[in-house]
Structures are given as structure tokens and as C-alpha cells.
């Protein structure tokens, strides 16, 4: 049984496509999960807080 190069290329491209789609869905679910809202809001505001003055 021989596996041709074209078959392996097609298989790897298909696997890569489905892998990236699944990873994108996982990132979107993590981002919009309700319990993460407070963490992301705090991170967005933390850059504005504190001693943000020019160095002397």
C-alpha cells in the first residue's frame, strides 16, 4: 500500500483547516464567556490607572 503525496497534502490541508476553525471557535467562546467579562473589563481599565506620568 502506497500513500501518494497529493493525498497526504490534501489530508494535512483539511486537518489544518478544521484545526484552525476549532481553535477560532474556542477563542471566541473563551472571549465571550460571561464569567470572563469582569477580567477583561479590569484589564481594559488597568492601563489607564496608576502612575501614568512622564519620567523625570
mmCIF file of the N, C-alpha and C atoms, coordinates in Angstrom:
data_MODEL
# 
_entry.id   MODEL 
# 
loop_
_atom_site.group_PDB 
_atom_site.id 
_atom_site.type_symbol 
_atom_site.label_atom_id 
_atom_site.label_alt_id 
_atom_site.label_comp_id 
_atom_site.label_asym_id 
_atom_site.label_entity_id 
_atom_site.label_seq_id 
_atom_site.pdbx_PDB_ins_code 
_atom_site.Cartn_x 
_atom_site.Cartn_y 
_atom_site.Cartn_z 
_atom_site.occupancy 
_atom_site.B_iso_or_equiv 
_atom_site.pdbx_formal_charge 
_atom_site.auth_seq_id 
_atom_site.auth_comp_id 
_atom_site.auth_asym_id 
_atom_site.auth_atom_id 
_atom_site.pdbx_PDB_model_num 
ATOM 1   N N  . UNK A 1 1  ? 0.848   -1.173 0.000  1.00 0.00 ? 1  UNK A N  1 
ATOM 2   C CA . UNK A 1 1  ? 0.000   0.000  0.000  1.00 0.00 ? 1  UNK A CA 1 
ATOM 3   C C  . UNK A 1 1  ? 0.897   1.241  0.000  1.00 0.00 ? 1  UNK A C  1 
ATOM 4   N N  . UNK A 1 2  ? 0.715   2.064  -1.002 1.00 0.00 ? 2  UNK A N  1 
ATOM 5   C CA . UNK A 1 2  ? 1.484   3.299  -1.088 1.00 0.00 ? 2  UNK A CA 1 
ATOM 6   C C  . UNK A 1 2  ? 0.543   4.488  -0.906 1.00 0.00 ? 2  UNK A C  1 
ATOM 7   N N  . UNK A 1 3  ? 1.033   5.443  -0.194 1.00 0.00 ? 3  UNK A N  1 
ATOM 8   C CA . UNK A 1 3  ? 0.278   6.676  0.016  1.00 0.00 ? 3  UNK A CA 1 
ATOM 9   C C  . UNK A 1 3  ? 0.900   7.739  -0.861 1.00 0.00 ? 3  UNK A C  1 
ATOM 10  N N  . UNK A 1 4  ? 0.077   8.320  -1.698 1.00 0.00 ? 4  UNK A N  1 
ATOM 11  C CA . UNK A 1 4  ? 0.602   9.314  -2.621 1.00 0.00 ? 4  UNK A CA 1 
ATOM 12  C C  . UNK A 1 4  ? 0.757   10.669 -1.944 1.00 0.00 ? 4  UNK A C  1 
ATOM 13  N N  . UNK A 1 5  ? 1.660   11.438 -2.490 1.00 0.00 ? 5  UNK A N  1 
ATOM 14  C CA . UNK A 1 5  ? 1.962   12.763 -1.951 1.00 0.00 ? 5  UNK A CA 1 
ATOM 15  C C  . UNK A 1 5  ? 0.733   13.668 -1.968 1.00 0.00 ? 5  UNK A C  1 
ATOM 16  N N  . UNK A 1 6  ? -0.023  13.644 -3.057 1.00 0.00 ? 6  UNK A N  1 
ATOM 17  C CA . UNK A 1 6  ? -1.200  14.506 -3.175 1.00 0.00 ? 6  UNK A CA 1 
ATOM 18  C C  . UNK A 1 6  ? -2.238  14.189 -2.108 1.00 0.00 ? 6  UNK A C  1 
ATOM 19  N N  . UNK A 1 7  ? -2.391  12.925 -1.776 1.00 0.00 ? 7  UNK A N  1 
ATOM 20  C CA . UNK A 1 7  ? -3.336  12.524 -0.735 1.00 0.00 ? 7  UNK A CA 1 
ATOM 21  C C  . UNK A 1 7  ? -2.904  13.082 0.612  1.00 0.00 ? 7  UNK A C  1 
ATOM 22  N N  . UNK A 1 8  ? -1.620  12.976 0.926  1.00 0.00 ? 8  UNK A N  1 
ATOM 23  C CA . UNK A 1 8  ? -1.118  13.492 2.203  1.00 0.00 ? 8  UNK A CA 1 
ATOM 24  C C  . UNK A 1 8  ? -1.224  15.011 2.277  1.00 0.00 ? 8  UNK A C  1 
ATOM 25  N N  . UNK A 1 9  ? -0.973  15.695 1.188  1.00 0.00 ? 9  UNK A N  1 
ATOM 26  C CA . UNK A 1 9  ? -1.098  17.151 1.167  1.00 0.00 ? 9  UNK A CA 1 
ATOM 27  C C  . UNK A 1 9  ? -2.548  17.557 1.394  1.00 0.00 ? 9  UNK A C  1 
ATOM 28  N N  . UNK A 1 10 ? -3.467  16.899 0.724  1.00 0.00 ? 10 UNK A N  1 
ATOM 29  C CA . UNK A 1 10 ? -4.891  17.200 0.899  1.00 0.00 ? 10 UNK A CA 1 
ATOM 30  C C  . UNK A 1 10 ? -5.363  16.905 2.311  1.00 0.00 ? 10 UNK A C  1 
ATOM 31  N N  . UNK A 1 11 ? -4.887  15.802 2.878  1.00 0.00 ? 11 UNK A N  1 
ATOM 32  C CA . UNK A 1 11 ? -5.259  15.441 4.242  1.00 0.00 ? 11 UNK A CA 1 
ATOM 33  C C  . UNK A 1 11 ? -4.723  16.461 5.238  1.00 0.00 ? 11 UNK A C  1 
ATOM 34  N N  . UNK A 1 12 ? -3.487  16.880 5.070  1.00 0.00 ? 12 UNK A N  1 
ATOM 35  C CA . UNK A 1 12 ? -2.909  17.849 6.003  1.00 0.00 ? 12 UNK A CA 1 
ATOM 36  C C  . UNK A 1 12 ? -3.572  19.216 5.867  1.00 0.00 ? 12 UNK A C  1 
ATOM 37  N N  . UNK A 1 13 ? -3.931  19.613 4.662  1.00 0.00 ? 13 UNK A N  1 
ATOM 38  C CA . UNK A 1 13 ? -4.626  20.885 4.485  1.00 0.00 ? 13 UNK A CA 1 
ATOM 39  C C  . UNK A 1 13 ? -6.009  20.836 5.113  1.00 0.00 ? 13 UNK A C  1 
ATOM 40  N N  . UNK A 1 14 ? -6.712  19.735 4.960  1.00 0.00 ? 14 UNK A N  1 
ATOM 41  C CA . UNK A 1 14 ? -8.035  19.596 5.566  1.00 0.00 ? 14 UNK A CA 1 
ATOM 42  C C  . UNK A 1 14 ? -7.942  19.591 7.084  1.00 0.00 ? 14 UNK A C  1 
ATOM 43  N N  . UNK A 1 15 ? -6.976  18.849 7.619  1.00 0.00 ? 15 UNK A N  1 
ATOM 44  C CA . UNK A 1 15 ? -6.806  18.810 9.067  1.00 0.00 ? 15 UNK A CA 1 
ATOM 45  C C  . UNK A 1 15 ? -6.450  20.191 9.595  1.00 0.00 ? 15 UNK A C  1 
ATOM 46  N N  . UNK A 1 16 ? -5.583  20.899 8.911  1.00 0.00 ? 16 UNK A N  1 
ATOM 47  C CA . UNK A 1 16 ? -5.196  22.245 9.331  1.00 0.00 ? 16 UNK A CA 1 
ATOM 48  C C  . UNK A 1 16 ? -6.367  23.205 9.302  1.00 0.00 ? 16 UNK A C  1 
ATOM 49  N N  . UNK A 1 17 ? -7.207  23.098 8.283  1.00 0.00 ? 17 UNK A N  1 
ATOM 50  C CA . UNK A 1 17 ? -8.382  23.951 8.183  1.00 0.00 ? 17 UNK A CA 1 
ATOM 51  C C  . UNK A 1 17 ? -9.318  23.716 9.354  1.00 0.00 ? 17 UNK A C  1 
ATOM 52  N N  . UNK A 1 18 ? -9.637  22.453 9.631  1.00 0.00 ? 18 UNK A N  1 
ATOM 53  C CA . UNK A 1 18 ? -10.552 22.150 10.727 1.00 0.00 ? 18 UNK A CA 1 
ATOM 54  C C  . UNK A 1 18 ? -9.943  22.482 12.077 1.00 0.00 ? 18 UNK A C  1 
ATOM 55  N N  . UNK A 1 19 ? -8.617  22.336 12.202 1.00 0.00 ? 19 UNK A N  1 
ATOM 56  C CA . UNK A 1 19 ? -7.930  22.696 13.433 1.00 0.00 ? 19 UNK A CA 1 
ATOM 57  C C  . UNK A 1 19 ? -8.044  24.198 13.685 1.00 0.00 ? 19 UNK A C  1 
ATOM 58  N N  . UNK A 1 20 ? -7.813  25.017 12.674 1.00 0.00 ? 20 UNK A N  1 
ATOM 59  C CA . UNK A 1 20 ? -7.898  26.461 12.846 1.00 0.00 ? 20 UNK A CA 1 
ATOM 60  C C  . UNK A 1 20 ? -9.322  26.930 13.094 1.00 0.00 ? 20 UNK A C  1 
ATOM 61  N N  . UNK A 1 21 ? -10.294 26.290 12.454 1.00 0.00 ? 21 UNK A N  1 
ATOM 62  C CA . UNK A 1 21 ? -11.699 26.633 12.711 1.00 0.00 ? 21 UNK A CA 1 
ATOM 63  C C  . UNK A 1 21 ? -12.056 26.309 14.155 1.00 0.00 ? 21 UNK A C  1 
ATOM 64  N N  . UNK A 1 22 ? -11.666 25.134 14.644 1.00 0.00 ? 22 UNK A N  1 
ATOM 65  C CA . UNK A 1 22 ? -11.956 24.749 16.023 1.00 0.00 ? 22 UNK A CA 1 
ATOM 66  C C  . UNK A 1 22 ? -11.253 25.672 17.016 1.00 0.00 ? 22 UNK A C  1 
ATOM 67  N N  . UNK A 1 23 ? -10.009 26.039 16.725 1.00 0.00 ? 23 UNK A N  1 
ATOM 68  C CA . UNK A 1 23 ? -9.277  26.947 17.599 1.00 0.00 ? 23 UNK A CA 1 
ATOM 69  C C  . UNK A 1 23 ? -9.939  28.320 17.628 1.00 0.00 ? 23 UNK A C  1 
ATOM 70  N N  . UNK A 1 24 ? -10.400 28.810 16.500 1.00 0.00 ? 24 UNK A N  1 
ATOM 71  C CA . UNK A 1 24 ? -11.077 30.107 16.446 1.00 0.00 ? 24 UNK A CA 1 
ATOM 72  C C  . UNK A 1 24 ? -12.375 30.086 17.243 1.00 0.00 ? 24 UNK A C  1 
ATOM 73  N N  . UNK A 1 25 ? -13.121 29.010 17.127 1.00 0.00 ? 25 UNK A N  1 
ATOM 74  C CA . UNK A 1 25 ? -14.368 28.885 17.890 1.00 0.00 ? 25 UNK A CA 1 
ATOM 75  C C  . UNK A 1 25 ? -14.071 28.840 19.381 1.00 0.00 ? 25 UNK A C  1 
ATOM 76  N N  . UNK A 1 26 ? -13.021 28.120 19.774 1.00 0.00 ? 26 UNK A N  1 
ATOM 77  C CA . UNK A 1 26 ? -12.656 28.043 21.188 1.00 0.00 ? 26 UNK A CA 1 
ATOM 78  C C  . UNK A 1 26 ? -12.252 29.411 21.726 1.00 0.00 ? 26 UNK A C  1 
ATOM 79  N N  . UNK A 1 27 ? -11.518 30.185 20.952 1.00 0.00 ? 27 UNK A N  1 
ATOM 80  C CA . UNK A 1 27 ? -11.116 31.529 21.387 1.00 0.00 ? 27 UNK A CA 1 
ATOM 81  C C  . UNK A 1 27 ? -12.334 32.434 21.514 1.00 0.00 ? 27 UNK A C  1 
ATOM 82  N N  . UNK A 1 28 ? -13.254 32.356 20.581 1.00 0.00 ? 28 UNK A N  1 
ATOM 83  C CA . UNK A 1 28 ? -14.463 33.172 20.660 1.00 0.00 ? 28 UNK A CA 1 
ATOM 84  C C  . UNK A 1 28 ? -15.316 32.796 21.868 1.00 0.00 ? 28 UNK A C  1 
ATOM 85  N N  . UNK A 1 29 ? -15.426 31.511 22.146 1.00 0.00 ? 29 UNK A N  1 
ATOM 86  C CA . UNK A 1 29 ? -16.193 31.080 23.319 1.00 0.00 ? 29 UNK A CA 1 
ATOM 87  C C  . UNK A 1 29 ? -15.535 31.597 24.592 1.00 0.00 ? 29 UNK A C  1 
ATOM 88  N N  . UNK A 1 30 ? -14.209 31.492 24.678 1.00 0.00 ? 30 UNK A N  1 
ATOM 89  C CA . UNK A 1 30 ? -13.497 31.986 25.852 1.00 0.00 ? 30 UNK A CA 1 
ATOM 90  C C  . UNK A 1 30 ? -13.679 33.495 26.009 1.00 0.00 ? 30 UNK A C  1 
ATOM 91  N N  . UNK A 1 31 ? -13.615 34.215 24.894 1.00 0.00 ? 31 UNK A N  1 
ATOM 92  C CA . UNK A 1 31 ? -13.711 35.667 24.935 1.00 0.00 ? 31 UNK A CA 1 
ATOM 93  C C  . UNK A 1 31 ? -15.084 36.139 25.395 1.00 0.00 ? 31 UNK A C  1 
ATOM 94  N N  . UNK A 1 32 ? -16.122 35.507 24.909 1.00 0.00 ? 32 UNK A N  1 
ATOM 95  C CA . UNK A 1 32 ? -17.474 35.971 25.211 1.00 0.00 ? 32 UNK A CA 1 
ATOM 96  C C  . UNK A 1 32 ? -18.134 35.197 26.353 1.00 0.00 ? 32 UNK A C  1 
ATOM 97  N N  . UNK A 1 33 ? -17.381 34.384 27.080 1.00 0.00 ? 33 UNK A N  1 
ATOM 98  C CA . UNK A 1 33 ? -17.937 33.664 28.234 1.00 0.00 ? 33 UNK A CA 1 
ATOM 99  C C  . UNK A 1 33 ? -18.288 34.695 29.308 1.00 0.00 ? 33 UNK A C  1 
ATOM 100 N N  . UNK A 1 34 ? -19.483 34.640 29.865 1.00 0.00 ? 34 UNK A N  1 
ATOM 101 C CA . UNK A 1 34 ? -19.923 35.688 30.797 1.00 0.00 ? 34 UNK A CA 1 
ATOM 102 C C  . UNK A 1 34 ? -19.023 35.868 32.024 1.00 0.00 ? 34 UNK A C  1 
ATOM 103 N N  . UNK A 1 35 ? -18.430 34.832 32.527 1.00 0.00 ? 35 UNK A N  1 
ATOM 104 C CA . UNK A 1 35 ? -17.618 34.976 33.739 1.00 0.00 ? 35 UNK A CA 1 
ATOM 105 C C  . UNK A 1 35 ? -16.283 35.666 33.467 1.00 0.00 ? 35 UNK A C  1 
ATOM 106 N N  . UNK A 1 36 ? -15.886 35.818 32.217 1.00 0.00 ? 36 UNK A N  1 
ATOM 107 C CA . UNK A 1 36 ? -14.633 36.498 31.876 1.00 0.00 ? 36 UNK A CA 1 
ATOM 108 C C  . UNK A 1 36 ? -14.802 37.994 31.672 1.00 0.00 ? 36 UNK A C  1 
ATOM 109 N N  . UNK A 1 37 ? -16.037 38.485 31.688 1.00 0.00 ? 37 UNK A N  1 
ATOM 110 C CA . UNK A 1 37 ? -16.288 39.899 31.423 1.00 0.00 ? 37 UNK A CA 1 
ATOM 111 C C  . UNK A 1 37 ? -15.578 40.794 32.423 1.00 0.00 ? 37 UNK A C  1 
ATOM 112 N N  . UNK A 1 38 ? -15.649 40.474 33.701 1.00 0.00 ? 38 UNK A N  1 
ATOM 113 C CA . UNK A 1 38 ? -15.021 41.303 34.726 1.00 0.00 ? 38 UNK A CA 1 
ATOM 114 C C  . UNK A 1 38 ? -13.498 41.356 34.532 1.00 0.00 ? 38 UNK A C  1 
ATOM 115 N N  . UNK A 1 39 ? -12.909 40.222 34.198 1.00 0.00 ? 39 UNK A N  1 
ATOM 116 C CA . UNK A 1 39 ? -11.461 40.165 33.991 1.00 0.00 ? 39 UNK A CA 1 
ATOM 117 C C  . UNK A 1 39 ? -11.032 41.035 32.801 1.00 0.00 ? 39 UNK A C  1 
ATOM 118 N N  . UNK A 1 40 ? -11.784 40.968 31.709 1.00 0.00 ? 40 UNK A N  1 
ATOM 119 C CA . UNK A 1 40 ? -11.437 41.755 30.530 1.00 0.00 ? 40 UNK A CA 1 
ATOM 120 C C  . UNK A 1 40 ? -11.692 43.244 30.760 1.00 0.00 ? 40 UNK A C  1 
ATOM 121 N N  . UNK A 1 41 ? -12.766 43.585 31.482 1.00 0.00 ? 41 UNK A N  1 
ATOM 122 C CA . UNK A 1 41 ? -13.024 44.989 31.794 1.00 0.00 ? 41 UNK A CA 1 
ATOM 123 C C  . UNK A 1 41 ? -11.922 45.563 32.683 1.00 0.00 ? 41 UNK A C  1 
ATOM 124 N N  . UNK A 1 42 ? -11.479 44.787 33.665 1.00 0.00 ? 42 UNK A N  1 
ATOM 125 C CA . UNK A 1 42 ? -10.402 45.238 34.548 1.00 0.00 ? 42 UNK A CA 1 
ATOM 126 C C  . UNK A 1 42 ? -9.099  45.421 33.760 1.00 0.00 ? 42 UNK A C  1 
ATOM 127 N N  . UNK A 1 43 ? -8.819  44.530 32.835 1.00 0.00 ? 43 UNK A N  1 
ATOM 128 C CA . UNK A 1 43 ? -7.607  44.641 32.016 1.00 0.00 ? 43 UNK A CA 1 
ATOM 129 C C  . UNK A 1 43 ? -7.686  45.863 31.096 1.00 0.00 ? 43 UNK A C  1 
ATOM 130 N N  . UNK A 1 44 ? -8.863  46.161 30.596 1.00 0.00 ? 44 UNK A N  1 
ATOM 131 C CA . UNK A 1 44 ? -9.013  47.314 29.715 1.00 0.00 ? 44 UNK A CA 1 
ATOM 132 C C  . UNK A 1 44 ? -8.826  48.617 30.477 1.00 0.00 ? 44 UNK A C  1 
ATOM 133 N N  . UNK A 1 45 ? -9.260  48.661 31.731 1.00 0.00 ? 45 UNK A N  1 
ATOM 134 C CA . UNK A 1 45 ? -9.145  49.880 32.520 1.00 0.00 ? 45 UNK A CA 1 
ATOM 135 C C  . UNK A 1 45 ? -7.804  50.002 33.233 1.00 0.00 ? 45 UNK A C  1 
ATOM 136 N N  . UNK A 1 46 ? -7.109  48.903 33.445 1.00 0.00 ? 46 UNK A N  1 
ATOM 137 C CA . UNK A 1 46 ? -5.874  48.945 34.223 1.00 0.00 ? 46 UNK A CA 1 
ATOM 138 C C  . UNK A 1 46 ? -4.774  49.735 33.523 1.00 0.00 ? 46 UNK A C  1 
ATOM 139 N N  . UNK A 1 47 ? -4.823  49.817 32.217 1.00 0.00 ? 47 UNK A N  1 
ATOM 140 C CA . UNK A 1 47 ? -3.805  50.572 31.500 1.00 0.00 ? 47 UNK A CA 1 
ATOM 141 C C  . UNK A 1 47 ? -3.974  52.073 31.736 1.00 0.00 ? 47 UNK A C  1 
ATOM 142 N N  . UNK A 1 48 ? -5.170  52.485 32.143 1.00 0.00 ? 48 UNK A N  1 
ATOM 143 C CA . UNK A 1 48 ? -5.445  53.899 32.382 1.00 0.00 ? 48 UNK A CA 1 
ATOM 144 C C  . UNK A 1 48 ? -5.211  54.290 33.834 1.00 0.00 ? 48 UNK A C  1 
ATOM 145 N N  . UNK A 1 49 ? -5.132  53.322 34.739 1.00 0.00 ? 49 UNK A N  1 
ATOM 146 C CA . UNK A 1 49 ? -4.972  53.577 36.158 1.00 0.00 ? 49 UNK A CA 1 
ATOM 147 C C  . UNK A 1 49 ? -3.506  53.759 36.528 1.00 0.00 ? 49 UNK A C  1 
ATOM 148 N N  . UNK A 1 50 ? -3.311  54.264 37.728 1.00 0.00 ? 50 UNK A N  1 
ATOM 149 C CA . UNK A 1 50 ? -1.978  54.291 38.293 1.00 0.00 ? 50 UNK A CA 1 
ATOM 150 C C  . UNK A 1 50 ? -1.171  55.524 37.952 1.00 0.00 ? 50 UNK A C  1 
ATOM 151 N N  . UNK A 1 51 ? 0.093   55.407 38.166 1.00 0.00 ? 51 UNK A N  1 
ATOM 152 C CA . UNK A 1 51 ? 1.029   56.500 37.969 1.00 0.00 ? 51 UNK A CA 1 
ATOM 153 C C  . UNK A 1 51 ? 1.452   56.588 36.517 1.00 0.00 ? 51 UNK A C  1 
ATOM 154 N N  . UNK A 1 52 ? 0.656   57.199 35.721 1.00 0.00 ? 52 UNK A N  1 
ATOM 155 C CA . UNK A 1 52 ? 0.957   57.349 34.300 1.00 0.00 ? 52 UNK A CA 1 
ATOM 156 C C  . UNK A 1 52 ? 1.435   58.765 34.044 1.00 0.00 ? 52 UNK A C  1 
ATOM 157 N N  . UNK A 1 53 ? 2.666   59.031 34.453 1.00 0.00 ? 53 UNK A N  1 
ATOM 158 C CA . UNK A 1 53 ? 3.249   60.358 34.295 1.00 0.00 ? 53 UNK A CA 1 
ATOM 159 C C  . UNK A 1 53 ? 4.561   60.240 33.534 1.00 0.00 ? 53 UNK A C  1 
ATOM 160 N N  . UNK A 1 54 ? 4.994   61.322 32.923 1.00 0.00 ? 54 UNK A N  1 
ATOM 161 C CA . UNK A 1 54 ? 6.279   61.279 32.224 1.00 0.00 ? 54 UNK A CA 1 
ATOM 162 C C  . UNK A 1 54 ? 7.422   61.033 33.205 1.00 0.00 ? 54 UNK A C  1 
ATOM 163 N N  . UNK A 1 55 ? 8.465   60.395 32.735 1.00 0.00 ? 55 UNK A N  1 
ATOM 164 C CA . UNK A 1 55 ? 9.621   60.094 33.570 1.00 0.00 ? 55 UNK A CA 1 
ATOM 165 C C  . UNK A 1 55 ? 10.465  61.341 33.731 1.00 0.00 ? 55 UNK A C  1 
ATOM 166 N N  . UNK A 1 56 ? 10.976  61.569 34.934 1.00 0.00 ? 56 UNK A N  1 
ATOM 167 C CA . UNK A 1 56 ? 11.795  62.763 35.171 1.00 0.00 ? 56 UNK A CA 1 
ATOM 168 C C  . UNK A 1 56 ? 13.216  62.384 35.407 1.00 0.00 ? 56 UNK A C  1 
# 
